[in-house]
Amino acid sequence: MKAAYLGPWGTFSEEAACRWMERMKLSGELIPCTFIPEVFIMVEKKESRCRNCSRGEFH
């Protein structure tokens, strides 16, 4: 599985994405994105999943 997140490597966003994948017992690749639209494009292409920390998972 690929998981896209906003921000470069070494940021809190990367740490949160990594912890989420561990908690969900998922393995795969974390993909850093520079802009929010990049994250949504990856989700639209089904190259990544989308999760909002306050609302849960959606696709």
C-alpha positions, 0 to 999 in steps of 0.5 A, a space after each residue: 500500500 502507498 500512503 501519501 502525506 503532506 510535507 517532506 520527509 522528517 516532518 510530523 506528518 511523516 511521523 503521523 502517517 508512519 504511526 497510522 500504518 503501524 497501528 493499522 498493521 499495514 506495510 507499504 511506502 510513504 509518499 511525501 507530497 508538496 501540495 495538498 492537491 497532490 495527495 488528492 490526485 493520488 487518492 483519485 488514481 487509487 494510488 493512496 488512501 486518505 485519512 482525516 485524523 478527526 473523521 476517520 478513513 474515506 476513499 
